[in-house]
């Protein structure tokens, strides 16, 4: 589908997510009850720090850390314009990076996560997500899938589900999507 379809859907999805966010304060606390993945100290899990009306996964990330996983967060590499995943420990100070995102400092170790929690604007039941249009997560997921088996988990509100996400060849299908209502797989 043409890219302008995605641009139009992004505008609608942002408004819709903002409305859901305003009336769904407890959704983030429910996420962990839907998270049914075995985590061990051998796992590296990438979370994200929410921006705007994204569902807040920080309580979930805290629970994952208690299960023994090594955490990391995405950081946009200004040289490559791709995401690198940098080591993160709960409570670490973060800096405001490119696009206003809270990111680990550049001197933190780069890790290759086994599990990636992915933010989204919208999703469909085929497990495609609509992001902000930069392709950062699609490139990072594609690159990691070339070198190891990973699990990708979209995190959002159930009300962000749409009938169909227009896809392009570079779009990466997620393995799961967790909302406050259910686990899509």
N, C-alpha and C positions, 0 to 999 in steps of 0.2 A: 504494500500500500504506500502511496506517496507520503512523504514526510510532513506535508501540511495537515494531513489527517491527525498525525501524532501531536502536532503543535496545537491544534484545536482541542483535542482531547486533554492535553496538558492544562489548558486554561480552565476547562470545565472541572477537571479532577482537582485542581488546586482549590477552587471555590468549594467544591463538595467536601474535600478533606478538612478545610477550615471550619465548615459547618459541623461536621462530625466531631472534630476536636473540641469545639466549644461545649458540646453536650455530652461528652464521653470521658469525663475526668478519670474514671476508675479503670478504664480499659487496659492501661499499661500494667497495672497490678495483677491483672488476670492472665497475662501472657504466659507466665511461668507454668500455670496449671495445664496449658496446652502444649508445653515444650516437653516432648517425650523422647528425648534422644540420649543415649548413653554418652556420658562425658567422663573422661579420665584425665589424669595428670599428663598423659601423652598427647592430649589434644591441644591444638592452637585454635582459638576461636576469635574471629574478628567481629566486634560489635560496631556500633556507630553512636555518635552523640547527636541527638535530634536537633533539627533546625525547623523553625516555624511550627507548623501544626503536625509534624511527623509524630507518630506514636513514640513514646519515650521507652526505649529498651533498657535503661540503666539498671532497674531492679532485676530484670532478667539477666543482664550481664553480671551483676553482683552474685546472683545465685549460681551462675555458671562458674564463676571464679571459686565459689565455695566448694564446687564439685572437683576442683583441682586443675582446671584447664588454665593454660597460659593465654592471656588476653592480648589482643592487638587492636589497633584502630587504623582506619585508612588515613593516608596523608597524600595529598596531590603533589607529585614530584614536579617541581617547576622546570626541570630540564627536559623530562620526557613527556610531560602533560598526562601522565598515567598515575594510577593509584599504587602506592607502596603501602604495605601493612606494617606499622611500627609497633614494637612492644609497648604494652600499656599495663600498668598495675592500678588497681582501684585507688583513687585519690591522687594519682599523678597530676601534676600541673600540665595544662595544655595551652597551646598558643593559637591565636586566630590566624588561620592560613588562607590560602587562595580561596576565593569565593565566600569568605567569611565563616568558614567551617572551623570548629574547634578540633585541633589535630595534635598528636604527639610531637615533641620537638624532633628535629631532623637527626639529632645524634642518637636517638633511640634505635635499637637494633631492628633491622628489617626481618620479618618473619613471613613464612608461607602458611597461611591458615588452612586448617582441615575443614573448618566450618565457617561460613561467612553469613552473618546476619545482614540483610540488605534492606535499606529503606525503599519506599515506593510511593508514587502518586496514585497509581491505580494498578489493578491486576485482573486477570481473568482466570477461569477454572482450568485452563490449559497450562497455567503456571507461568505465563508471561507477565512481565511487569512493565509499567511505564515509569521511567525516571525523569530526570530534568532535561535530558537531551544531550548531555555531554559525552555519553558512552563510556564513562569512567569504569563503572562496575562491569559492563559487558566486556570491555577489554581485559580487565583484571581477572574476571572469571574465566574467560577463554584462555588466557595465558596460563593460569594455574591448572586448568583441566588438561593442558598439554603435558604437564610434568607430574601430576599426582591426582588421586581420586579425592574430590572435595564434595562437601554437601553445602548447597546454597539454600538459605531460608529467608524468604521475604517476610518482613514484619510490617503489619499495618492494621487498619480498622476494617472490619467486615464490610462496612458501608462503602469501601473503596473499590469493591468488586464491580467490574463492568462485564458486559456480554463478550466483548472481543477487544483485545489489544492489537492494533495493527503492528505487524512485525516486518523486520528487514533482515537480510542475511546475517548481520552481525549480532542481532539480538540473542541473548542467552536465556534459555528456559531455566527457571528455578526448579529445584528439587521439591521444595515445600513452601507453603506460605502459612504463617500463623497469624490469626487475628484473635480478638477477644472472644469470638464466637466458636471458632473451629480451626482444625488443622487441615489444610488442603494438600493433597498429594497425588 
